[in-house]
Amino acid sequence: MGVASHLGIRVRDYDRRIRTFIPHYEAILDAAATTVATLSRPAPVLLDLGIGSGALAARCRAALPSAQVIGIDADESMLALAHKRLGRHATTLTGDFQSTPFPRCDVITASFALHHIAARRQKARLYARCFAALKPSGVLVNADCCLSSDQALQKLGRDNWHAHLRRAYPAAQATAFLRAWAKEDTYFTLDAEVELMRSAGFSVDVVWRRDAFAVVAGFKG
């Protein structure tokens, strides 16, 4: 299923509608790009998993203007948006990032993509592949929904997400969105994400967090 079908929107509306779906969207991308900018090396190769429309990759290129982007996505219509946005600065690969071979790279990014991985062992395998693909001192940055381990805080995060959706949609539709996404996506706790990344060999830092969303960075020594 393409991302537009998954969200129930038209591809050309993606960049506008995603902001109505994801709270703090701009702040999340900014935090991810700021983290990428800490990498100090000439002409880095940035691998974006589930590149989508290229929004995060474009932010990262603004932070690292010499970066060359390689984007993986199974949705060719979204890859077309990424090509339009990034032009000659990006190479795209059509495929599932869980099975597509990773090139050697300096940075790996993902935004609202890794929640499509349903099982803990599959995510552990992906993080291990990321660690192997990264050059020494490389960095992995994942921006996604990361639940609190505390049930009360989980509920607060969901309530705040629902409130964000209600700014653009009726309450019943906002509820329907969250129920549909919960059936199709898998949200790990933040503690679980950190543990899985550490088990793969990364030093881990939570560089941004608010409500049910976080930006987590893994550093390869």
C-alpha positions as CSV (number, residue, x, y, z in Angstrom):
1,M,0.0,0.0,0.0
2,G,1.3,3.5,-0.9
3,V,1.6,6.1,1.8
4,A,-1.2,8.2,0.3
5,S,-3.6,5.2,0.3
6,H,-2.4,4.4,3.8
7,L,-3.4,7.9,5.0
8,G,-6.4,8.2,2.7
9,I,-5.2,11.2,0.8
10,R,-4.0,12.2,-2.6
11,V,-0.2,12.2,-3.3
12,R,-0.2,15.9,-4.3
13,D,-1.8,16.8,-1.0
14,Y,0.7,14.9,1.1
15,D,3.0,17.8,2.2
16,R,0.0,19.9,3.3
17,R,-2.0,17.1,4.9
18,I,0.8,15.5,6.9
19,R,1.0,18.7,9.0
20,T,-2.7,18.2,10.0
21,F,-1.9,14.6,11.0
22,I,1.4,14.9,12.9
23,P,1.7,17.2,15.9
24,H,4.9,19.3,16.1
25,Y,5.8,18.2,12.5
26,E,8.0,21.2,11.8
27,A,9.8,21.0,15.1
28,I,10.4,17.2,14.6
29,L,12.0,17.7,11.2
30,D,14.1,20.6,12.5
31,A,15.4,18.5,15.4
32,A,16.3,15.7,13.1
33,A,18.1,18.0,10.7
34,T,19.9,19.8,13.5
35,T,21.2,16.5,14.8
36,V,22.4,15.5,11.3
37,A,24.3,18.8,11.1
38,T,26.6,17.7,13.9
39,L,28.3,15.4,11.5
40,S,31.6,17.0,10.4
41,R,32.9,15.5,7.1
42,P,33.0,16.6,3.5
43,A,30.4,15.3,1.0
44,P,28.6,12.9,3.3
45,V,26.3,10.3,1.9
46,L,22.9,10.4,3.6
47,L,20.6,7.4,3.3
48,D,16.9,8.2,4.0
49,L,14.7,5.2,4.7
50,G,11.1,5.7,3.5
51,I,12.1,9.0,1.9
52,G,8.5,9.9,1.0
53,S,8.2,13.4,-0.4
54,G,11.8,14.2,0.6
55,A,10.8,16.7,3.3
56,L,13.3,15.5,5.9
57,A,16.0,14.9,3.3
58,A,15.6,18.5,2.1
59,R,16.0,19.8,5.7
60,C,19.1,17.7,6.1
61,R,20.6,18.9,2.9
62,A,20.0,22.5,4.1
63,A,21.9,21.6,7.2
64,L,24.6,19.7,5.2
65,P,24.7,21.3,1.8
66,S,27.4,19.0,0.4
67,A,25.4,15.9,1.3
68,Q,24.3,13.4,-1.4
69,V,21.0,11.8,-0.6
70,I,20.1,8.2,-1.4
71,G,16.4,7.6,-0.7
72,I,14.6,4.2,-0.4
73,D,10.8,4.0,-0.7
74,A,8.3,1.4,-2.0
75,D,5.9,4.1,-3.3
76,E,7.0,5.3,-6.7
77,S,4.5,8.2,-6.6
78,M,6.2,9.5,-3.4
79,L,9.6,9.0,-5.0
80,A,8.5,11.3,-7.8
81,L,7.8,14.1,-5.2
82,A,11.2,13.5,-3.6
83,H,12.9,13.8,-7.0
84,K,11.0,17.0,-7.7
85,R,12.1,18.5,-4.3
86,L,15.7,17.3,-4.3
87,G,16.6,17.1,-8.0
88,R,20.2,16.1,-8.9
89,H,21.1,15.9,-5.2
90,A,19.2,12.6,-4.7
91,T,19.3,9.1,-6.0
92,T,16.3,7.0,-5.3
93,L,15.8,3.3,-5.0
94,T,12.3,1.7,-5.3
95,G,11.9,-1.0,-2.7
96,D,11.1,-2.0,0.9
97,F,13.8,-0.7,3.2
98,Q,13.6,-3.9,5.2
99,S,15.0,-5.9,2.3
100,T,16.7,-3.4,0.0
101,P,20.5,-3.5,0.5
102,F,22.0,-0.5,2.2
103,P,24.9,1.4,0.6
104,R,27.9,2.5,2.7
105,C,26.9,5.8,4.2
106,D,27.6,8.5,6.7
107,V,24.1,9.3,7.9
108,I,20.8,7.3,8.0
109,T,17.6,9.1,8.6
110,A,13.9,8.0,8.9
111,S,10.8,10.0,9.6
112,F,7.5,8.4,10.3
113,A,8.6,5.2,8.4
114,L,9.9,2.7,10.9
115,H,6.5,2.3,12.6
116,H,5.7,0.1,9.6
117,I,8.0,-2.5,11.1
118,A,5.6,-4.8,13.1
119,A,7.9,-7.1,15.1
120,R,10.7,-6.3,17.6
121,R,13.1,-8.8,16.0
122,Q,12.5,-7.2,12.6
123,K,13.3,-3.7,14.0
124,A,16.4,-5.2,15.8
125,R,17.5,-6.6,12.5
126,L,17.0,-3.2,10.7
127,Y,19.0,-1.4,13.4
128,A,21.8,-3.9,13.0
129,R,21.8,-3.3,9.3
130,C,22.0,0.4,9.8
131,F,25.0,0.0,12.2
132,A,26.8,-2.1,9.6
133,A,26.1,0.3,6.7
134,L,27.3,3.4,8.6
135,K,30.9,4.5,8.4
136,P,32.8,5.1,11.7
137,S,31.4,8.1,13.5
138,G,28.2,7.9,11.5
139,V,24.8,8.7,12.9
140,L,21.3,7.2,12.7
141,V,18.4,9.6,13.3
142,N,14.8,8.3,13.7
143,A,11.8,10.6,14.0
144,D,8.6,8.8,14.9
145,C,5.8,8.1,17.3
146,C,7.5,6.6,20.4
147,L,5.1,5.9,23.3
148,S,5.8,6.5,26.9
149,S,6.2,3.4,29.1
150,D,3.8,4.9,31.6
151,Q,0.1,4.2,30.8
152,A,-1.1,7.6,32.0
153,L,1.4,9.4,29.9
154,Q,0.5,7.2,26.9
155,K,-3.1,8.3,27.3
156,L,-2.0,11.9,27.6
157,G,0.0,11.6,24.4
158,R,-2.9,10.1,22.5
159,D,-5.3,12.7,23.9
160,N,-3.0,15.5,22.7
161,W,-2.6,13.8,19.3
162,H,-6.4,13.7,19.1
163,A,-6.7,17.4,20.0
164,H,-4.2,18.2,17.2
165,L,-6.3,16.3,14.7
166,R,-9.5,18.1,15.8
167,R,-8.0,21.4,14.7
168,A,-8.5,20.2,11.1
169,Y,-11.1,17.4,11.3
170,P,-14.3,16.6,13.2
171,A,-13.9,14.7,16.4
172,A,-15.3,11.4,15.0
173,Q,-12.9,11.6,12.1
174,A,-10.0,12.3,14.3
175,T,-10.9,9.2,16.4
176,A,-11.2,7.1,13.2
177,F,-7.8,8.2,12.0
178,L,-6.1,7.1,15.3
179,R,-7.9,3.8,15.3
180,A,-7.0,3.0,11.7
181,W,-3.4,3.9,12.2
182,A,-3.1,1.9,15.4
183,K,-4.3,-1.2,13.4
184,E,-1.9,-0.6,10.6
185,D,1.2,0.7,12.4
186,T,3.2,-0.5,15.3
187,Y,4.3,2.1,17.9
188,F,7.1,0.9,20.2
189,T,7.8,2.6,23.5
190,L,10.7,5.1,23.6
191,D,12.5,2.8,26.0
192,A,12.2,-0.1,23.6
193,E,13.6,2.0,20.7
194,V,16.6,3.1,22.8
195,E,17.2,-0.5,23.9
196,L,17.1,-1.9,20.4
197,M,19.4,0.8,19.1
198,R,21.9,0.2,21.9
199,S,21.7,-3.6,21.3
200,A,22.8,-2.9,17.7
201,G,25.9,-1.1,18.9
202,F,24.8,2.5,18.9
203,S,25.4,5.1,21.6
204,V,21.9,6.6,21.9
205,D,20.5,10.0,22.8
206,V,16.9,11.3,22.7
207,V,17.4,14.7,21.1
208,W,13.8,15.8,21.1
209,R,10.6,14.6,22.7
210,R,7.1,15.8,23.1
211,D,3.9,13.9,23.8
212,A,3.9,10.7,21.8
213,F,6.7,11.8,19.4
214,A,10.5,11.7,19.6
215,V,13.7,12.1,17.6
216,V,16.2,9.5,18.6
217,A,19.8,9.5,17.5
218,G,22.2,6.6,17.4
219,F,26.0,7.3,17.1
220,K,28.5,4.8,15.8
221,G,31.8,5.1,17.5
